[in-house]
């Protein structure tokens, strides 16, 4: 009857459904799936297909299948399925292939990554925009199917198209109407047949992510009284399909069941389960709608014409009505649908819109149109992201042409940022800053999805900029700056004074958002840098935003600070007393844009966009500087009352995951400040913010040890930042380096610590937006791969020619990495018999915009700082300086000299204005005892605590000399006059250096001989082993027979041989073996003899309760009542002595222990894991805890006179010995009872009438006759 043209297809179709559907899906409680499917095919789908195709459906579909396939693969991934991405060819990491396409593509020979899909992804084979090369696998290449290329997609004939245009709208409308049908008891009129309505209902339970399996099973068992097995079946079905009828019956009984389930589930968890009562017919039609959805899905996989018709109908809006089109209705309803329905809907979208590029674009436009509503629905929904329609964004936003179209036409960047601003306001405080205290983790994870969308849109930079794209992007950027404004200065903290913070604030959310935004910030900066005009305009917008955020602290009056003839006016602010925040994304974005201005050269036009009067560089520097001061004060333990949250924030601030957009940018901001401010003013500002203004004035220091220690750490941290500001130039734009250079330098410094495995290096390098570190491109230039041995893994070792790049103060080293690298490099130089100086490598030149930064090295304030610290070291005010501090001063001097040397070598002397040498050799003041830096360095060589820095000092003095010669090249006459005095001075240094070299040589030689000897011993042992075993193998068979005879022989011989008696009157002479030991400290061997130098074992003595009889008794170690040598029978505790068995000369050990104490005094801020004050130390070799040493006593040959021994045996029989011991014990207890004030037991003859003989010490019996 459908075939008849006169009939209204829609009405007939719906009548047919109304008749059959309720009958097919009547038994919802335990459905017979095969039977239902048969009835569906027979009653509805078969007639429908016959009408549509005009012939037998099976034959027709077979023909369609033969005729060719689409170029796109279009496979939709299930959860847990393996996907492949090519690291060489994929445009971004979201471009993936299914296993079949991957196996048949060129990418299987490239560097690829495998992932486990979370479900809902889409194979990108055939998408030319997803791959730089090899977009098609051999299966999907146009020539792959048998048919000729032109006919790759069979054109359907007009008649079928006509039928499709009649069938599809009705089917789609029915599906949409049924899925978004809200009436629980009624059906739409056209689906109700005249027959009376049955009172047959289902109680339907829906899936959610809040309740666990056990909750649901428990609630069902209690509410419905069903068996455990049945409840489990229901629950599994609900989790898989999204909903399930758990009870059938009349309306009243189902309603009752619904209330029961809700009540029980609320008892278990905060929310009740989602339960509804649906009429049997409604339930049936909704099920059938999904079945029709799968049918459409199948149809569309056969032909592109079907797909196009479907898309057209879905996108068609009713003329004159405001209602959204079919597909938008479904998307907007997505969050209300159950799991099964969502899956069908998403599959429909995948198989239709995403297979046709033009319709994908139109779908994306619809998607962006309703983007805000969809994301808000998703955020308040509780299903996983995979099941939400918002997860489809990745399929559209990552297509470069589509992303650009959406930015230009739909303003998608602004839409996404506004969505973020609309879903986050609950976290805003009264100042419009974010505050994530008491946030919900689940909700924030949903907000991250929006941030990810922003990342997808920005993933590929445009190559061509149109005016419209520029305007739209800038609009989006300004909108994004509004989010950053809410983050600038969020979650401010104030230093706790007096008492510890009670509850650690939540810090994870803010840092997590910072991590999510890291790549987006970098991508925005990269996009801006593509186009000069755009870069300057975005810089202006960003600068305005920073200024708006920085004006709020202007209320205080300015104060003036003087130091060595320079003054600084600034508003008073102290990090240790005022609120400070670690989150400054605006300032850091500005720093990133500034560097890109410098790199592209657009900086020359900056004054057109931001006038010098508006620029206010002091304000720009202020906030990042506060942040660095906070880090320094945390290191100085001034914030320890603020708890762990601050320590964690500081850790992430410098960690590889965040540092690119936090710590690194703050250093850059200081460099911008140094390049634009007067150098003296800049340093005064830094001194003031580090709260060190008083530390460098001649004020008598306090006696407060903690305060001095604090000052020392702050000075160290400040010097370190100054080293970074002047020396860290490996940023494209700050100097003329490339990204490859930067990565190479990172790798070099990692491998200077120790050889590392590939994975360890990757973990320590920052990832870009495509999750790549760039390691593979450069690693072979700087390192060689060492294959693994039998066990372990292969490691990269640094090439020798790269060692000269090592900079001890590399700004990405942690404190432990710094000391480890320094130790490794010094040890290496020592082995090569070279001096231990580790000067900085010559840095690359600053780019023109930053060339003024070096002026801070030779300005007056810097000289004052360097002189003051060197003077303290020379005058041995030990508490006012540390070795680390002097090391940094020497590093700064080295940087200054290197800079001047490089400038002198490049241009003639009269053009070089950088006069570091001149300033360093100038007197500090006009006083009589004034000194300059050069004189201080000469004195520094004589400071015993700085023995380790002697080589560095010598290197710097040589550099001074070299710069002086370069300066004097022009005036040759002066050289002759000074050379005489220099020669004598040179000779003195030469002779001391020779002595040092000779001593080094001797030690190296001794070590070499020692190594040789060990090798010889080992090979001897090996030979020995082989020899003995050769005999063993030959003798095994004979040995069994001889064994008994040998036993007899031995017993006879032992009776005769006196030399084997160890104790008693007939004891034989003892044989002394020569014992030779090696000192672990100086590596020299020595025989243990009475006349040789004493040797000791490292040992640990401690209380032990291993054999105690009475644990409750506590030993009072007070004075005289206790004798440590005589134990109470309870054995409350004894002494345990253990040794790791490592031997040292007593003298070497003494030296080592003193050195450790000295080191500890200087490095007060380093946490010690042992108590030096109590004499604890770590064994130099195995690092086990020790607190004493045991002397090694040589074995002496004892000759015993057998007559003497017999005489003793007659006097001291066993009975006699026991008698003596009992007398002693009684004497001892009498003494203890009377509380005599003696420490050792005195064996007097009180209370016992025996002669004095008994009270000889037991030890005195031995040799007397």
GUNU-972108 format. One record per residue (C-alpha): residue number from 1; x, y, z. Coordinates in steps of 0.5 Angstrom, whole numbers, plus 500, padded with zeros to 3 digits. Each point is the difference from the previous one (the first is absolute). Layout:
BEGIN
NUM;X;Y;Z
...
***
This chain:
BEGIN
1;500;500;500
2;506;505;501
3;502;499;493
4;493;504;498
5;502;507;498
6;493;502;503
7;502;498;507
8;503;505;505
9;506;496;501
10;501;503;507
11;493;499;503
12;500;492;497
13;507;499;503
14;498;503;507
15;493;495;500
16;504;494;498
17;505;502;506
18;494;501;504
19;497;493;499
20;507;496;500
21;505;503;505
22;496;499;507
23;499;493;498
24;507;498;498
25;503;504;506
26;495;497;505
27;504;496;505
28;505;505;502
29;502;496;507
30;503;494;496
31;500;502;493
32;501;494;495
33;505;504;495
34;501;496;494
35;492;499;500
36;499;508;501
37;505;501;494
38;497;495;495
39;493;504;501
40;503;507;499
41;503;497;494
42;494;497;497
43;495;505;503
44;504;507;498
45;507;500;497
46;499;495;495
47;494;503;497
48;503;507;501
49;506;498;496
50;496;497;494
51;497;507;500
52;506;504;500
53;504;495;495
54;495;498;495
55;503;493;500
56;502;494;505
57;504;504;505
58;506;495;501
59;501;500;493
60;500;507;499
61;505;501;506
62;504;495;497
63;501;504;494
64;501;506;504
65;506;497;504
66;503;498;494
67;500;507;497
68;505;503;504
69;502;503;507
70;501;507;503
71;507;502;500
72;499;502;507
73;501;494;505
74;495;502;505
75;501;495;505
76;497;502;507
77;505;497;506
78;497;496;506
79;503;501;507
80;506;497;500
81;502;499;493
82;507;501;498
83;501;506;495
84;506;503;497
85;503;507;499
86;506;501;496
87;505;505;503
88;503;502;493
89;494;501;496
90;494;502;504
91;498;507;500
92;499;499;508
93;499;495;505
94;493;499;499
95;501;497;493
96;499;493;501
97;499;493;496
98;497;494;501
99;504;494;500
100;498;497;493
101;502;507;497
102;506;501;504
103;503;493;498
104;498;502;492
105;503;507;501
106;507;503;499
107;500;502;507
108;502;493;503
109;507;501;498
110;500;507;503
111;500;502;508
112;493;498;502
113;497;501;507
114;495;495;502
115;494;502;505
116;494;496;503
117;494;504;497
118;495;502;506
119;494;499;495
120;497;505;495
121;506;502;495
122;500;499;493
123;505;497;495
124;503;506;496
125;502;496;494
126;499;503;494
127;499;507;503
128;506;504;496
129;500;506;505
130;502;495;506
131;506;498;497
132;506;503;497
133;502;494;496
134;496;493;498
135;493;502;502
136;497;494;497
137;502;493;501
138;500;494;495
139;493;498;501
140;497;507;499
141;504;503;494
142;495;501;495
143;503;495;495
144;500;495;505
145;493;497;499
146;498;496;493
147;496;506;497
148;503;505;496
149;502;507;504
150;494;504;497
151;495;496;503
152;503;499;507
153;493;502;503
154;494;497;496
155;495;505;498
156;493;498;502
157;495;501;495
158;495;505;501
159;494;496;502
160;504;497;506
161;502;507;502
162;492;502;499
163;498;495;505
164;506;501;505
165;497;508;500
166;494;497;502
167;502;495;505
168;505;503;504
169;497;506;502
170;494;496;503
171;505;495;503
172;505;506;503
173;494;503;503
174;497;494;503
175;507;499;503
176;501;507;503
177;493;500;502
178;500;494;504
179;507;501;503
180;498;507;503
181;493;498;502
182;499;502;507
183;493;497;502
184;501;494;504
185;492;498;499
186;498;502;493
187;502;499;493
188;500;505;494
189;493;500;497
190;502;497;493
191;503;494;504
192;494;499;504
193;495;495;497
194;493;500;502
195;500;494;505
196;500;502;507
197;506;501;504
198;502;494;504
199;503;501;507
200;506;497;499
201;507;504;502
202;507;499;502
203;504;503;505
204;507;502;497
205;506;501;503
206;505;504;497
207;508;500;500
208;504;505;504
209;508;501;501
210;498;502;508
211;498;493;502
212;504;494;500
213;498;493;498
214;499;498;507
215;496;506;502
216;495;498;494
217;500;493;502
218;499;501;507
219;494;505;499
220;497;495;495
221;500;494;505
222;497;504;505
223;495;504;496
224;497;494;495
225;502;494;505
226;503;497;494
227;506;495;500
228;507;502;500
229;501;497;493
230;494;504;497
231;503;506;503
232;507;499;497
233;497;499;493
234;495;506;501
235;507;504;502
236;504;498;494
237;495;501;495
238;499;507;503
239;507;502;500
240;501;497;492
241;493;503;497
242;499;506;505
243;493;498;502
244;496;494;502
245;493;498;502
246;501;497;507
247;492;499;501
248;494;499;496
249;493;501;502
250;494;505;501
251;502;507;501
252;499;500;508
253;504;494;501
254;506;503;496
255;499;507;503
256;501;496;507
257;506;497;497
258;503;506;498
259;499;504;507
260;504;494;503
261;506;499;496
262;501;508;501
263;499;499;507
264;505;494;501
265;505;503;495
266;500;507;504
267;502;496;506
268;506;498;497
269;502;506;497
270;499;507;500
271;495;500;493
272;495;496;499
273;500;495;493
274;496;503;494
275;494;496;499
276;494;501;496
277;493;497;498
278;499;499;493
279;494;497;496
280;502;494;497
281;498;503;493
282;505;506;501
283;505;495;502
284;499;496;494
285;500;506;495
286;506;503;503
287;504;493;499
288;498;500;493
289;502;507;498
290;507;497;502
291;499;494;496
292;499;505;494
293;506;504;502
294;504;494;499
295;497;498;493
296;501;507;498
297;507;500;502
298;501;493;496
299;497;503;494
300;504;506;500
301;506;496;500
302;499;498;493
303;499;506;496
304;502;507;500
305;493;502;497
306;496;498;506
307;505;503;505
308;499;507;496
309;492;499;500
310;501;499;508
311;504;506;501
312;496;504;496
313;493;498;504
314;504;501;507
315;502;507;499
316;494;502;497
317;497;505;504
318;492;501;500
319;499;507;496
320;498;506;504
321;501;496;507
322;505;501;505
323;501;493;502
324;506;497;499
325;501;494;494
326;500;493;502
327;507;499;501
328;500;506;505
329;494;497;503
330;504;494;501
331;506;503;503
332;497;504;505
333;496;494;502
334;506;496;501
335;501;501;507
336;493;498;502
337;501;493;495
338;502;494;503
339;506;496;498
340;498;496;495
341;496;505;496
342;506;505;501
343;505;494;497
344;495;500;494
345;499;507;499
346;508;501;500
347;501;494;495
348;495;504;495
349;504;506;500
350;506;496;499
351;497;496;494
352;497;506;497
353;503;507;501
354;507;498;502
355;500;496;493
356;498;506;496
357;505;506;500
358;495;506;498
359;495;497;505
360;505;499;506
361;501;508;499
362;493;501;500
363;499;496;506
364;506;503;504
365;497;507;499
366;493;497;503
367;505;497;506
368;503;507;501
369;493;504;500
370;498;496;506
371;507;499;503
372;499;503;506
373;493;497;502
374;503;493;498
375;506;501;505
376;496;502;505
377;496;494;500
378;506;496;500
379;503;503;506
380;493;499;504
381;499;493;497
382;504;494;503
383;501;496;495
384;508;499;497
385;502;504;495
386;500;495;495
387;493;499;500
388;499;508;499
389;499;503;493
390;505;505;502
391;505;495;499
392;499;501;493
393;503;506;500
394;507;497;499
395;498;497;493
396;498;507;498
397;505;505;503
398;506;497;498
399;499;500;493
400;504;506;498
401;496;503;494
402;493;499;505
403;503;503;506
404;502;506;496
405;493;501;497
406;497;499;507
407;505;506;502
408;498;504;495
409;493;499;499
410;497;497;507
411;506;504;504
412;501;493;504
413;506;503;504
414;495;505;503
415;495;495;501
416;504;495;504
417;503;505;504
418;494;503;502
419;497;493;502
420;506;499;504
421;498;507;504
422;493;498;500
423;501;493;503
424;506;503;505
425;496;506;504
426;499;496;506
427;507;500;501
428;501;507;500
429;501;504;506
430;498;507;502
431;506;503;496
432;498;496;494
433;506;495;501
434;499;493;500
435;501;496;506
436;499;493;500
437;499;498;507
438;495;494;501
439;500;499;493
440;497;493;497
441;505;496;496
442;495;497;496
443;497;507;498
444;507;503;498
445;502;494;496
446;493;502;496
447;503;507;499
448;506;497;498
449;497;497;494
450;498;508;498
451;507;501;500
452;502;494;496
453;496;503;495
454;503;507;499
455;507;496;500
456;497;496;494
457;498;506;496
458;507;503;501
459;504;494;498
460;502;502;493
461;502;507;499
462;497;503;493
463;505;501;495
464;496;506;496
465;497;505;504
466;493;504;498
467;498;507;503
468;494;496;503
469;504;494;503
470;504;506;503
471;495;503;503
472;496;494;503
473;506;497;503
474;502;507;503
475;493;500;503
476;501;493;502
477;507;501;503
478;497;506;504
479;494;496;503
480;505;495;502
481;504;506;504
482;494;500;504
483;501;493;502
484;507;502;502
485;498;506;503
486;496;496;505
487;506;496;501
488;505;505;501
489;502;501;507
490;495;494;502
491;500;497;507
492;505;505;503
493;503;497;506
494;503;504;506
495;506;497;505
496;498;497;506
497;503;503;506
498;500;497;507
499;495;494;499
500;500;495;495
501;494;500;495
502;495;496;502
503;497;497;494
504;504;499;493
505;496;504;495
506;499;496;493
507;505;502;495
508;499;494;495
509;495;503;496
510;503;507;499
511;507;496;498
512;496;495;496
513;496;506;496
514;507;503;499
515;503;493;497
516;494;500;495
517;501;507;498
518;507;499;499
519;500;498;493
520;494;504;498
521;504;506;502
522;506;498;496
523;496;499;494
524;496;507;501
525;507;503;500
526;502;496;494
527;494;502;496
528;501;507;502
529;507;500;497
530;498;497;493
531;498;507;498
532;504;507;502
533;494;504;500
534;496;495;505
535;506;499;504
536;500;508;502
537;493;501;501
538;499;494;504
539;506;502;504
540;497;507;501
541;493;496;503
542;505;496;505
543;503;506;502
544;494;503;502
545;497;494;503
546;507;500;505
547;499;507;501
548;493;500;502
549;502;494;505
550;506;504;503
551;497;506;502
552;496;498;506
553;507;500;505
554;501;508;499
555;497;502;506
556;506;501;504
557;505;505;500
558;507;499;496
559;506;499;505
560;507;502;498
561;506;495;500
562;507;502;500
563;507;496;498
564;506;502;498
565;498;506;497
566;494;498;497
567;493;501;502
568;493;496;498
569;493;503;501
570;495;494;501
571;494;498;503
572;501;496;507
573;499;493;499
574;502;494;504
575;499;493;497
576;501;497;508
577;494;505;502
578;496;501;494
579;495;495;496
580;504;497;494
581;498;496;495
582;503;495;496
583;495;500;494
584;502;505;495
585;498;498;493
586;499;507;497
587;507;502;502
588;503;494;497
589;496;500;494
590;502;507;499
591;507;498;501
592;499;495;494
593;498;505;496
594;505;504;501
595;506;495;498
596;496;499;494
597;500;507;498
598;507;500;501
599;501;494;496
600;496;502;494
601;503;507;500
602;493;503;501
603;503;503;507
604;502;506;496
605;493;502;499
606;498;499;507
607;499;508;502
608;495;501;494
609;495;495;504
610;503;501;508
611;502;507;501
612;507;500;504
613;496;504;506
614;495;495;500
615;505;494;500
616;502;500;508
617;505;495;500
618;501;500;508
619;492;498;500
620;501;494;495
621;506;497;504
622;497;501;507
623;496;494;500
624;504;495;497
625;506;502;505
626;495;499;506
627;499;493;498
628;507;499;499
629;501;503;507
630;495;496;503
631;504;493;497
632;506;503;503
633;497;501;507
634;497;493;500
635;507;498;499
636;502;504;506
637;495;496;504
638;496;507;501
639;493;497;498
640;501;493;504
641;493;502;504
642;496;500;493
643;500;493;500
644;501;495;494
645;496;503;495
646;505;506;499
647;506;495;499
648;496;496;495
649;498;507;496
650;507;502;500
651;502;493;498
652;495;500;494
653;502;507;498
654;507;498;498
655;498;493;498
656;501;498;493
657;492;499;499
658;499;508;502
659;507;503;499
660;499;503;493
661;494;504;502
662;502;502;507
663;507;500;502
664;504;501;493
665;495;506;499
666;502;503;506
667;507;500;499
668;499;503;493
669;495;505;503
670;506;502;504
671;505;500;494
672;495;505;497
673;500;504;506
674;508;500;500
675;500;502;493
676;495;506;501
677;502;503;507
678;506;503;502
679;505;494;503
680;501;503;507
681;492;502;501
682;499;493;497
683;505;497;505
684;497;504;506
685;493;498;498
686;502;493;501
687;504;501;506
688;494;503;503
689;495;495;498
690;505;494;503
691;500;504;506
692;508;500;500
693;500;508;500
694;503;500;507
695;505;494;499
696;504;504;495
697;501;506;504
698;505;500;506
699;496;499;506
700;502;496;505
701;497;493;499
702;495;496;505
703;502;495;505
704;494;496;498
705;502;494;496
706;494;498;497
707;499;507;497
708;507;500;497
709;499;493;497
710;494;503;497
711;504;506;497
712;505;495;497
713;495;496;497
714;496;506;497
715;507;503;497
716;502;493;497
717;493;500;497
718;500;507;497
719;507;499;498
720;498;494;496
721;494;504;497
722;505;506;498
723;504;494;496
724;494;498;497
725;498;507;497
726;507;501;497
727;502;493;498
728;494;496;498
729;499;502;493
730;498;494;497
731;493;503;498
732;498;501;492
733;499;508;500
734;505;501;506
735;506;498;496
736;500;497;493
737;499;493;502
738;495;495;497
739;496;495;504
740;505;494;498
741;505;504;503
742;496;501;507
743;498;492;500
744;507;498;499
745;503;504;505
746;494;497;505
747;503;493;498
748;507;502;501
749;499;503;507
750;496;493;502
751;505;496;497
752;505;504;504
753;497;497;507
754;501;493;497
755;498;496;494
756;493;499;499
757;495;495;497
758;495;503;494
759;494;500;505
760;504;504;505
761;502;505;496
762;493;501;497
763;497;500;506
764;504;506;502
765;499;504;494
766;494;504;499
767;495;498;494
768;497;504;495
769;492;500;498
770;501;494;496
771;503;496;506
772;507;500;497
773;506;502;503
774;505;501;494
775;505;495;503
776;501;495;494
777;502;506;495
778;506;502;504
779;502;495;505
780;505;497;495
781;504;506;500
782;501;501;507
783;500;493;503
784;502;492;498
785;496;495;501
786;503;494;505
787;497;493;499
788;497;497;506
789;504;494;503
790;497;494;502
791;495;503;505
792;498;508;501
793;499;504;494
794;503;504;495
795;503;507;501
796;502;506;497
797;507;503;501
798;502;507;499
799;505;501;494
800;506;503;503
801;500;506;495
802;493;502;504
803;503;500;507
804;503;508;499
805;493;502;499
806;499;498;508
807;497;506;504
808;500;498;507
809;495;505;502
810;495;498;494
811;493;502;502
812;496;494;499
813;504;496;505
814;497;499;507
815;505;500;506
816;501;493;500
817;502;500;493
818;504;506;500
819;505;497;506
820;500;493;496
821;502;503;493
822;505;504;504
823;503;494;503
824;500;496;494
825;503;505;496
826;506;501;505
827;501;493;501
828;501;499;492
829;505;506;500
830;503;497;506
831;501;493;496
832;503;504;494
833;505;504;504
834;497;506;499
835;498;506;505
836;493;500;503
837;498;507;497
838;493;500;497
839;500;506;497
840;493;502;496
841;500;499;492
842;500;506;496
843;493;502;499
844;497;502;494
845;499;507;498
846;494;504;503
847;495;502;494
848;500;507;499
849;494;501;504
850;503;497;506
851;507;502;499
852;500;505;506
853;499;494;505
854;507;500;501
855;501;507;503
856;498;497;507
857;506;496;500
858;505;506;500
859;495;505;504
860;502;503;507
861;495;496;504
862;502;494;497
863;507;501;501
864;498;502;507
865;497;494;501
866;506;496;498
867;505;503;504
868;496;500;506
869;499;492;500
870;508;499;498
871;502;505;505
872;496;496;505
873;503;493;498
874;507;503;500
875;499;503;507
876;497;493;502
877;494;502;503
878;498;493;499
879;492;501;502
880;499;505;495
881;502;496;494
882;499;493;497
883;505;497;495
884;494;500;495
885;499;507;501
886;507;501;498
887;500;495;494
888;494;504;497
889;504;507;501
890;506;497;496
891;495;497;495
892;497;507;499
893;508;503;500
894;501;495;494
895;494;502;496
896;502;507;501
897;507;499;497
898;497;495;495
899;496;505;497
900;505;505;500
901;505;496;496
902;495;498;495
903;498;507;499
904;507;502;499
905;502;495;495
906;494;502;496
907;501;507;500
908;506;505;501
909;501;502;507
910;498;507;500
911;493;498;497
912;499;495;506
913;496;504;506
914;500;494;504
915;505;501;505
916;500;494;505
917;507;500;501
918;501;507;502
919;494;500;505
920;503;494;503
921;507;503;501
922;497;506;503
923;501;501;507
924;493;500;504
925;501;506;504
926;505;506;501
927;502;497;507
928;507;498;501
929;498;492;501
930;496;500;494
931;501;494;495
932;497;498;493
933;498;494;498
934;506;497;497
935;504;501;507
936;494;497;503
937;501;494;496
938;508;499;501
939;498;500;508
940;494;495;498
941;505;495;498
942;503;499;507
943;493;499;504
944;501;493;502
945;492;499;500
946;500;501;492
947;506;495;498
948;495;497;495
949;499;507;496
950;507;501;500
951;500;498;492
952;494;504;499
953;504;506;503
954;506;499;496
955;496;499;493
956;497;507;502
957;507;503;501
958;502;498;493
959;494;503;497
960;501;507;503
961;507;499;497
962;497;498;493
963;495;506;500
964;506;505;503
965;504;498;494
966;494;500;495
967;499;507;503
968;507;502;499
969;502;498;493
970;499;507;498
971;505;503;505
972;506;495;499
973;505;504;504
974;496;499;506
975;501;492;499
976;507;501;501
977;500;503;506
978;496;496;504
979;502;493;497
980;506;500;505
981;496;500;506
982;495;495;497
983;505;495;499
984;502;499;507
985;493;500;502
986;499;495;495
987;506;496;502
988;497;499;507
989;494;498;498
990;503;495;495
991;504;497;506
992;494;498;504
993;496;498;494
994;506;495;499
995;500;497;507
996;493;499;499
997;500;497;494
998;506;495;502
999;496;498;506
1000;494;499;496
1001;504;495;495
1002;503;496;506
1003;493;499;502
1004;498;498;494
1005;506;495;499
1006;498;497;507
1007;493;499;497
1008;502;497;494
1009;505;495;503
1010;494;498;505
1011;495;499;494
1012;506;495;497
1013;501;496;506
1014;492;499;501
1015;500;498;493
1016;506;495;501
1017;497;497;506
1018;493;499;496
1019;504;496;494
1020;504;496;505
1021;493;498;504
1022;497;498;493
1023;506;496;498
1024;500;497;507
1025;492;498;499
1026;501;497;494
1027;506;496;502
1028;496;497;506
1029;494;498;496
1030;504;497;495
1031;502;495;505
1032;493;500;503
1033;497;497;494
1034;506;495;499
1035;499;497;507
1036;493;500;501
1037;499;493;499
1038;507;497;504
1039;498;505;505
1040;494;495;503
1041;504;494;501
1042;506;504;504
1043;496;504;504
1044;499;495;506
1045;508;499;500
1046;501;507;500
1047;496;501;506
1048;504;495;504
1049;507;503;498
1050;498;507;503
1051;497;497;507
1052;507;497;501
1053;504;506;498
1054;496;505;504
1055;502;496;506
1056;507;501;499
1057;501;507;497
1058;500;505;506
1059;500;506;496
1060;493;499;499
1061;498;501;508
1062;497;507;500
1063;499;500;508
1064;502;497;507
1065;507;499;502
1066;502;496;494
1067;498;506;495
1068;505;500;494
1069;503;506;497
1070;495;505;496
1071;502;501;493
1072;499;508;498
1073;498;501;493
1074;502;507;497
1075;494;504;500
1076;500;506;495
1077;494;505;499
1078;498;506;496
1079;498;506;502
1080;493;502;497
1081;502;508;500
1082;507;500;498
1083;500;493;496
1084;507;499;503
1085;502;493;502
1086;503;498;507
1087;501;494;504
1088;497;500;507
1089;506;500;505
1090;501;503;507
1091;506;505;497
1092;495;502;494
1093;495;506;499
1094;494;498;504
1095;494;497;496
1096;493;501;502
1097;493;497;498
1098;494;504;499
1099;495;498;505
1100;493;502;504
1101;499;498;507
1102;493;500;503
1103;495;498;505
1104;497;493;499
1105;494;496;503
1106;501;494;496
1107;501;495;506
1108;496;504;505
1109;496;496;505
1110;496;506;503
1111;498;506;494
1112;496;504;505
1113;506;502;504
1114;504;506;498
1115;507;501;501
1116;502;506;504
1117;507;503;497
1118;501;504;506
1119;507;500;503
1120;502;495;505
1121;495;495;502
1122;501;497;493
1123;506;497;497
1124;500;499;493
1125;504;494;500
1126;496;496;505
1127;493;498;498
1128;494;499;504
1129;497;493;499
1130;494;503;497
1131;504;502;494
1132;496;507;499
1133;505;501;494
1134;507;499;498
1135;505;503;495
1136;500;498;493
1137;506;502;496
1138;499;499;492
1139;505;502;495
1140;499;500;492
1141;508;497;500
1142;503;506;496
1143;507;502;502
1144;503;507;501
1145;507;502;503
1146;498;504;506
1147;503;506;498
1148;496;500;493
1149;494;499;504
1150;501;506;505
1151;502;504;494
1152;493;498;496
1153;496;501;507
1154;503;507;501
1155;498;502;492
1156;493;498;501
1157;499;504;506
1158;503;506;497
1159;496;499;494
1160;494;499;504
1161;501;507;503
1162;501;503;494
1163;494;497;496
1164;495;501;506
1165;493;500;495
1166;502;493;498
1167;496;495;504
1168;504;494;503
1169;497;493;501
1170;505;499;506
1171;502;504;506
1172;507;503;500
1173;500;503;507
1174;500;493;503
1175;505;497;496
1176;496;497;494
1177;503;499;493
1178;499;496;494
1179;505;495;498
1180;503;503;494
1181;499;494;496
1182;494;497;501
1183;496;506;504
1184;498;495;505
1185;499;504;507
1186;506;500;505
1187;502;503;506
1188;506;498;502
1189;506;496;498
1190;503;493;502
1191;508;500;500
1192;503;493;496
1193;504;497;505
1194;506;496;497
1195;500;492;502
1196;506;499;504
1197;503;493;501
1198;499;498;507
1199;505;495;503
1200;497;496;506
1201;505;497;505
1202;497;493;501
1203;503;499;507
1204;497;507;502
1205;493;498;497
1206;500;493;504
1207;502;504;507
1208;494;505;498
1209;496;494;499
1210;502;497;507
1211;498;506;504
1212;494;502;496
1213;495;494;500
1214;493;501;497
1215;497;499;507
1216;505;506;502
1217;498;504;494
1218;493;500;502
1219;501;501;507
1220;504;507;498
1221;495;502;495
1222;494;499;505
1223;504;504;505
1224;501;506;495
1225;493;500;499
1226;498;500;507
1227;505;506;501
1228;497;504;494
1229;493;499;503
1230;502;503;507
1231;504;506;496
1232;493;501;497
1233;496;500;506
1234;504;504;504
1235;500;505;494
1236;508;501;499
1237;502;506;496
1238;504;496;496
1239;499;498;492
1240;504;493;500
1241;499;495;505
1242;505;500;505
1243;502;493;502
1244;501;501;508
1245;499;495;505
1246;495;502;504
1247;495;495;503
1248;505;494;497
1249;505;497;504
1250;504;498;494
1251;508;502;499
1252;501;505;495
1253;502;495;494
1254;493;499;498
1255;499;508;498
1256;505;500;495
1257;497;501;493
1258;498;494;496
1259;504;503;495
1260;506;500;504
1261;501;492;500
1262;503;499;494
1263;508;500;500
1264;502;500;508
1265;503;494;503
***
